[in-house]
Amino acid sequence: MAEPAAERPPRVEILGVTGLPEVREGDDLAALIVEAAARQGTPLQDGDVLVVTQKVVSKAEGRLVDLRTVTPSAEALDLAARLERDPRLVEVILRESVRVVRAVPGVLITETRHGFVCASAAVDASNVPGEEVVCLLPEDPDASADRIREGVRRLAGVDLAVLISDTFGRPWREGQTNVAVGVSGLLPLADYTGQHDPFGYELKVTKLAVADELASASELVMGKTTGVPVAVIRGYRYPAGEGRYRHLLRDPERDLFR
């Protein structure tokens, strides 16, 4: 009697998508991604997770600000003097924020209008053309992810999930990691509460932030200086559904560190 075939071990691939042009306001990101993936011989497939960096999404949506056009408020001037920062940049950060969480020389942590607590409201000058131009988060990152997902479905005929990623610092640990700031087509949390581990122990509060894990993994093929703003994660069986980035935000009443 033949032995049963060995079960294939779990396997996930992460593929960088190269060859995208410099993205400009009004560009069709879905079309650029579909074309680039096909051109490099890795066309998009059903069940893929497409991770797109916030920077190219914001460029396509015109979320760039020339600091030469910014007039700082009195609040920005005062805060910039204390932080030794450009008051025009501080003004942009304040406009993107609902509150300042921490402000000391070299560090400005705010809560954005989206609900993210991060450095400088995620306002960033890297990988942006122009010496005095900064990039803001998309107005609605989930809607941005939805548009890319729908565009890919229309152009390539495949159904996949889309994450918009950005780089955040982490409390208690050095270094930054990518996290999901926009979600479409998957549930960002995998809740194991009530399930049992192999030893019969019932899991009480185990909830994995799979969207953040996928976004972080994608950074391994993107990098910060390689010009690879898109990655495809293939082989991961994600929990499909209409998740939103706000599912990843902890309720203030349960946040001990606010």
N, C-alpha and C positions, 0 to 999 in steps of 0.2 A: 504494500500500500504506500502510495507516494506521500512524502512528508508535506504538510501544508506550507505554502510559500511564505517566506518571512515577510512580515509587515514592513512596508517602507518606512524608514525613520523620518520623523518630521524634518522638513526642509523649507527654508525661506530664502529667496533671492532678492537682492537689492541692486537695481540697475540704474545707473546714472543716465540721464538723457542729455546728450551733448548736441552742439550745433545750433542752439537757439540764437537768433540775432539779439542785439541790444533792444530790449523792449521799450516801446514808447507809448505815450497816452493814446488810447483808442485801439491799440492792437488787439486782435482776437487771440487770446492766450490759448484757448482750446485748439484752434487751428495750428498755431505754431508748435504746440506740443505733439499733436497727432502727426504732423508732418516730420518733425525731428525724430520721433521714435521710429517711424516707418523707415526713414532715410538711413538710420543707423542699424537697421535689421532687427529691431525689437519692437514690432508693432504692439499696441496696447491690446490687452485681452480682458474678457469677462473675468471679474473677480480680482483684478489688480487693485492695489491701493496706490493712487497717484498723489505724491507729496510735492507741493509747489511752494517755494519760498515766498514769504510775505513780500519781499522786495520787488519781485517781478510783477506780482499782483498789484501792488501799490503804484508801480510805474504805469501799468496799463490803465489804471483807474485815475491817473492824474493826481495822486496823493503826494506830490512833491511841493516843497515850499522853498522859495529863494529868500534867504535871510535878509537880503538887501531891501526886501519889500515889507519887513516887519518893524513895527514901532512898539517898543517895549512899554508895558504898563508900569505904574509906580510899584506894584507888587513885584513884577519881574525885575525891575532895577534893584530893589532892596534885596531880593533873594539872590540875584546874580552877584551882587557885591559881597555878600556873606559866603557864597560858594566859590567865588573867583571863576565864574563862568560867563560866557557871552550872554548879555541880557536879552538879545534877540532870540537866541536858542531857548533860554529859560521861558520867554514869553510863549513860544510855540509849545513847549512842554506843558505849561499851565493851561493853555487852551485845550489840550488833549486830555486833561486830567479833571477828576472830580475832587481830589484831595491830595495833599502832600503827606506822605507817610513818614518820610525821614529825609532830613536835609542837613548835611554837614559837608565841609570842604571835600570835594572829590566824589560825593555821593548824593544823588537826588532820586529818591524812590517815590513814585506816585501811584495812585490808582487811576487807571484810564476810564474813559466813559464806557468802555466795554466791560469793565470789572476786573481787568488784569492788574495785579500789583507787580510792578517791574521798574527797572531803572529807566529814568528819563522818559516815561510814558512810551517806551519803545521807539522814540524819535532817534533816527540814526543817519549818519552821513556816509557810511561805508557803501561801496559799490553803487554810488550815485554820481552821475556826471555833473560837473560844476563844483567850484571850490566852496561856494556858500549855499549849497542846496542840501536840504535834509529830506528824509523820507518818513512819512507817517504810516501808521497802520491803516488798513482798509476801513472804511466807514462801517461796513457790516461784513466781517470775514466769512460768516456762514453763507451769506448770499453770494459772495465771491466764489466760494467752493461750489455752490449749487450751479452757478453759471458755467463754470469749467466742466463740471460733470455732465450737464445737459448738452454742452457743446461737443464734448467727446462722444456722447451717445449719438448725437445727430450726425457727426462727421465720420465716425469710425464704426458705429453700430455695436458698441460694446457697453456693458453696464459695469461700472466700477465705483469705488469710493474715492473721494478727494479730501485731502487734508491741506490746509494752509499752515505753514510752519514759520516759527520765528525763534530766535535765540534768547533765552532768559537765564538769569543767574538762579542759584538755589540757596535757600537758607541752610546754614550749618555745613555747607560743602563748597570747596573751591571749584572753580571752573563753571562754564556755561553748557547748557544742553538745548537742543531743539525741543520745542513743545508745539502742540496743535493749538492754533488760535482761530482756526476755521474748520468746520467739519461738514461733510455731506456724504450720505450713503452708508454710514456705519454708526454703531453705538460706541461712543468714546470710552465707556466704562464696561468692563466685564465683571459682573457681580457674582461671586462664588458663595455668598452668604447662604448658609443652610445646607450646602453640599458637604460631603465627607471626603477627607483625604484617604490615602491607601491604608492607613492604620485605624480608620473609623472615627477619627476626630472630626467633629462638626465645626466647620469654619464659621466664625462669628461675624467678622467685619472685613473679610478679604474682598477688596474691590480694586481691580487693576485698571490703571489709566492706559488702556491699550492705544488710544490715539496719540498720547504723548510718547509712549514707547516706540510706536511706528515712526513718528516724526523725528525722534532722537536717532533711531537707527539709520534713517535716510541721510543724516548729516555725514555719515561715514563715507558716502560716495559723492557728496556735494562739496564739502569743504567750504572755505571762506574766500579763497583766492583762485579757484580753478575754473570759474565761469560755468558751473553746472548747477542751475537753479531748480532742476526738476529731477525727481527720482521715482522709479516704479518699484513697488514691493510686490513680489509675486510668490504665491504659494501659501500665504497666510490666510487662514479661514477666519475672517473677521466676523463679528456679530453684526449682521446687516440691520439697518434701520435708519430712521431719520433723526439721528443724534445731532446735538448742537453743542457749540463750544461751552455754553453756560452750564452744561452738565458737569464740566470739569472744575467749576468754581465752587469753593466751599462757602456755605452759608455763613454770613457774618456772626450769627449767634453761636455757631459751632467752631468758629475760628479763634483759638486761644491766643493767637499771636498778632491780632489786629490792635 
